[in-house]
Structures are given as C-alpha cells and as structure tokens.
Amino acid sequence: MLLRLGSHRLLLGPLAAAPLPRRRPLGVVQAMSSASPAPAQISRRPLRGVVFDMDGTLTVPVIDFQAMYREVLGGDAAYAAARAAGGGSVDILHCIEDWAPDKQRHAYEVIARFEKEGLDRLQIMPGASELCGFLDTKQIRRGLITRNVKDAVDLFHQRFGMTFNPALSRAFRPYKPDPAPLLHICSTWEIPPHEVIMVGDSLKDDVVCGKKAGAFTCLLDETGRYGPHDSLPEEVKPDFKHTSP
C-alpha cells in the first residue's frame, strides 16, 4: 500500500491492510525510494497503527532550528562544537538538561520564543487530512509523537480539524529518541509494536525511537541530507526511506 502525504509517498508495502485507490487523492506525489525488500514474514503482519512525527512530517517545517540552536548555545562556535559532538546533529533538549537552573531557564525561554513564532506560521502538509481520513476508513489507528510543546499539538488539532490519539508532546518523559512514548502508544492501543510503523523526518529521533520500540520505521528525507539508504548504519537504518527524485 502507498500512503501519500503531500509530496511524500510512504511505501508500506505488504504491511498494508488494503491498497489505495488508483486516483491521486493527496496532492503532488513524487517518486518513492524504499529500503531493501521487506522480509517475507512482514507480509503476515497487518498494519494496525501509524505514529507520526509532527514538525516536518505532518506540518511544514517553519522553525529556524539552526538560529535557535545558535542563540541557545551562545553563538556559532558553540553550535559548531555541539554539532561535532553530536555527529553532525544537535539534540538541544539533551544539551541543556544538565545546565544550571538560571541558564536552563533562559534556554527554555529562547526555545519557547522560536516555537511561539512557529505556531503563528503553522501549516499542515498538503494531503494530511485526506490521508488521515483514509486511515480511518481502514480502521488503522493514528498517533503522534513530537518534541514540540503541548500548545503546538493542541493548535494543530484545533486549526486543522483532526485528532491524533494519543498525541504526545515533550511533556511526556522520556521523549524521543527513547522508545517510551511509542511503547506507551502501543500499550494504549493494545497493539504490538511490530504491527505499527513510526513515520518521521529525523533519523536520530523518529527512526531510533521506532527501532528501539520494535516498530517498523519510515524516514522522510526529502532533501537527501542523510545520504543513500545503504550508507546508513545498520543500527539506525529505517525499513523504508523516501527521498525526492
């Protein structure tokens, strides 16, 4: 089955309960690159739940994360050092976890300001509403896990008239990439993780969370920033990967 989300086309292959119609219901669809062929046992497992990341997956990316990280960390040099320590990426919430209270409070104020500006420009990915409607018709549950604040999740639900349940913000601890939020959703649904797929645009957060939980994973990599699928380390390689042609 192909689940289409705006410019994304998510190949869930034999995990699916039923094929999509032949029409193109969800906007502009680009070519899909998938991982290696799924093992035979996947075909015997029904897809019963899809858990989405929010920023960059269900919503159009609007937060300037690099500018936010630079301000929180104290400039270009500190940001570059954090990137080097993180293997090219920055987990800002992890970075500030052990800071002194006053410094940490200021960091959260900066993050909150950038996130508030993001709320003002919140846009849904084209086709997300139709996709959710399709999942509903197939009785496939849909949940959401984000490291954004609860206000962002609430606004998303209110502005776009759709609800994900459960929908976990960073108020749920521990947050991604820890598997706890995804395992919590699976437990709430009473569905085993191997019948759920985690979909998101972050290798270190979404894919790692899904793999640690024992779920299937799909990485949305529109710009190809992570490189070819075969070049990814086995311990973080998603089951499916989409890049723009």
N, C-alpha and C positions, 0 to 999 in steps of 0.2 A: 504494500500500500504506500502511496505517496501522500504525505501530509504537507500541504503547501501553506507557507506563511509569508505573504508579501513576496519579496524577491527570493525567499528561501524555499527550497523544496526538500523536505525531510524524508529521506528514504528509510522506511521502517520495514520494508521487505516482508518476509514471511512472518514477522511478528504480528502483522495486522489481522484484525478480525474480518475485514471485508475490503474490497477495492473501492477506490474513489470513482465517481462518475468520470466519463471521458472529457467533460467540459473543463474549462479553466476558470474555476469559481473564485480564485483568490488573488487576482491581480497578475502583475508581471511575474513570470516564472522563469528562472534561469536554470541552466543545466546543473545536475547533481553529481557530485563525486562521492562515492561511498568507499568504505573500508573494504578489506578483503571479503570474499563471500562468507556469509554467516555460516557457522557450523550447522550440521543437519539437525541437531537437537533443538535449535531455535524454532524450527517450523512447528514443533509440538507444543510451543508455549504461546498462549494467547496474549495479546497486548490488552491489558486491562486498565492501565493508567499512564498518563503523560504528565510529567512535572516540568514546568518551565522556569527558567530564569526570567527576570523581568527586563532590566536595563540592557538594551542591545539585542533582546530576543523578542519579547512581546511589545516593547516600546522602542522607538527610535532613539539612539544614543544622543543625549543633549548635554550631558555634564562634561566639562573640560577636566578630565581626571588629572592630566599632567599638570595643569595650572594649580589644581587643588593640592596635589602632592607636593609641588614645589613650595607653596605657601605654608603648608602644614610642617614640612620638614625643614624649612628655613633657607631655601634657595637652590640654585642649580647644582652646586657641588654636593649638597646633602642628598638631593634627589638622585644624582648620578651614583652616589655611594650606595643608596638603598636599592637602586636597580641592579647594581653589580652584586650586592649581597643576595638579592632575590633571583639571580639568574636571568635578569632582563625584565623582571616584573616587580611591582611593588604591592605588598599587602599592607595598606595604610592602617587598617584596624589592628593588625598584628604589631606593626611598628610602634604604635603609641600605647599599647597595652600596659607596658611597664614604666611609662613616664611618670614623673611626679604629678600629683593631683592638679596643681595650677597649670602646668604645661599641657597636661592631657585635656583639661577643661577648655583651654584656648584652642587646641587642635580640634576638638569636637565642635566648637563654635564655628571654626572655619569650614569644616565638613558640612555642618548644618546649613551654612550660608550658601555654599555651592549647590547643595541638594534642594534648598528652597528655590533657588533660581531655576533649577532643573524642573521642579514641579510646575512653575509658571509656563514652561515650554513643553510640557509633557505631551507626547504624540504617540498614538498607537501605531504599531506596524500595520500597513495595509493588509487586509485579509484576515487579521487575527480574530475578528468577530465571527466571520464565516467558518473559520477553522474550528473555533470553539463550538459553534452550532453543529458542525459535522461530528465532532467527538461526542456531543450529547446524543445525537441520533443513533450512534453506535454504542451508547452506554459505556463509553470509555471515560473514566474519571480524569479530571484535570486539577492539578495543584500548582502552587507557585512557591518558589524559594528565592529570596533576594537578600542581599546585604544592605539594601537601602532601608530607610526608616518606615515605620508603620504608616505614617501620614501619606507617604508615596503610594503604598499599597491601597490604602483607603481611597485616595483620589483616583487612582487607576480604576478601581471598581465603580466609583460614582460617575466619573466622567465618561466612561466607555460602556457602561451598562452590562458588564459581565462580571461574574464572580468565580474565583478560584477557591477551592475548599479542600484542604486547608491552604491558607496563604500566609507564609511565614516571612516576617521581616527580620532584621538583625536583632530585634528584641528577643528572639528565640536563641538561646545559647546552648551549646556552641554553634556558631554559624558556619556556613560553607568556608573551606572545603571539608570540614568534619562531616561525616555521614549522618550525624544525629538528626538534622532536620528532615532529610529524605527518609530515614528509617521511621521517624515519627509519623510522616505522612502515610507510609506503607502500613504502619501499625493501625493508624486511624481508619484507613480504608479496609483493613484486614485482607490485604493483598500482598503476596510475597514480592520482594524486590525484583526477582528475575522475570516478573510479568509487568514491569514498569520501565519506562525509558525516561532518562533525565536529558533535557534539551537546553543548551545554553551556548554562549559565545566565549566562555572562559575555560581554557584548558585547566588552569590551576585551581579554579573554584568549582565550576559545574561538572566537568568531566571527572575530576578527582573525587568529588562528593559522590557522584553516581557509581563510580567503580568501587569505592570503598564500601558502599552500601550493598553492592551486589546487583545493581540495576544495569540495564543497557544504557548506553550513552550516545548522544549525537552532538557533535561540535559544529557550531555555525561559525565559519571562518571566511566571511565574505571577501576580505582583503588579502587573504593568504599569508597573514602575519606569522602563522605557526609553521609554514613550510609544508612540503609534501607529507601526506599521511604516513608513508613508510619511514619517514625520517624521525617520527615521534618516538620517544622511549616507550617500550612495551608497557611499563607500569602506569603510563598516563594516556596510552593510545585509545581513542574512542572507538566504539563499534562502527560508527558512521561519522562521516565528515563531509561538510558541504563547503565548497569554495566557488566564487564566481568564475565563469569560464574566461 
